[in-house]
Amino acid sequence: MLSMPADAKLELIQLTKRYGGTTAVDRIDLQIAAGSYCCLLGPSGCGKTSTLRMVAGHEDATDGDVLLGGRNITSLPAAERGTAMMFQSYALFPHLSALDNVAFSLKMRGVAKAERQRKARELLERVSLGALVARRPAELSGGQQQRVALARALITEPKVLLLDEPLSALDPFLRVQMRAELKAWQTSLGMTFVHVTHSQEEAMALADRVVVMDRGRIEQDASPHTLFNAPRSEFVARFIGGHNIVPIDGARAAVRADRMRLSRDALPAADGVLPATVRGVEYQGSYVLLTLTSERVPEFSVVLSERDFDAAPWHPGQHASACWDAADVHVLAA
């Protein structure tokens, strides 16, 4: 049975990456507990992939340190770090079988054929591919290829598995299915996963902790629940989505779109009331998303349940008063 090392706390200390005059990662500090699932989340160019590649040893850090289990691995080669990388493209060898793809890294380390194939078979069984060990990548579905890539990454028994946008190449239905499988594997292995994604939905569904990055810095590091209910900044609130940014008492504040109510009464503008006009109506199945515009906030959204909307439908061009309770206001950092 595969044995996973327990001492897998990952620490980044003032970690920095510069490409010429461009700073991709700017002196970030981060601690990721052993056995946790951490997602690095942010828009393209925010520094999340550069951070992952420095942890993996595929990029040299310009400054700062990477510690794994208390050991400084900043200058070690990738193969000696105790990490394994699962790439976005899976990077499987097209001419090798699933079994030989999984066993390949042990072959490079000089492990005897019988032993490396035994371990590879065990892992392929674990990811429900025991019957497909002889197939080549072209004979496997996208989800099956991903499982082969996962088994290949796990065969070296790393302390930390690094995942670079592993679901982005899959169709939406398979992406949701594989998302659930990734979380189940991480839980059953008790292993530290660090997962880079630009998908807010993916990060919220998978992670124990979400690290939101922008312009090479960490904007917020929190649980999904805290991140959604208490975004630290306007950037986080807008990037996570589901929030409206409104001026209250001269400050910027976030109010969740599903906590806003719409009234047909022409209420005067106040801190908890926003006179507006409905601009768009989008049916989303279990809820309806309304886009509105007002003098104080050029564009904002209100989420209504399907039942509430059906009971009193709204149409573009209608005037409305958007209302919210003071308890639902979250003041953002300046």
Secondary structure, 3 states (H helix, E strand, C coil): CCCCCCCCCEEEEEEEEEECCEEEEEEEEEEECCCCEEEEECCCCCCHHHHHHHHHCCCCCCEEEEEECCEECCCCCHHHCCEEEECCCCCCCCCCCHHHHHHHHHHHCCCCHHHHHHHHHHHHHHCCCHHHCCCCHHHCCHHHHHHHHHHHHHCCCCCEEEEECCCCCCCHHHHHHHHHHHHHHHHHHCCEEEEEECCHHHHHHHCCEEEEEECCEEEEEECHHHHHHCCCCHHHHHHHCCEEEEEECCEEEEEEHHHCEEECCCCCCECCEEEEEEEEEEECCCEEEEEEECCCCCCEEEEEEHHHHHHCCCCCCCEEEEECCHHHEEECCC
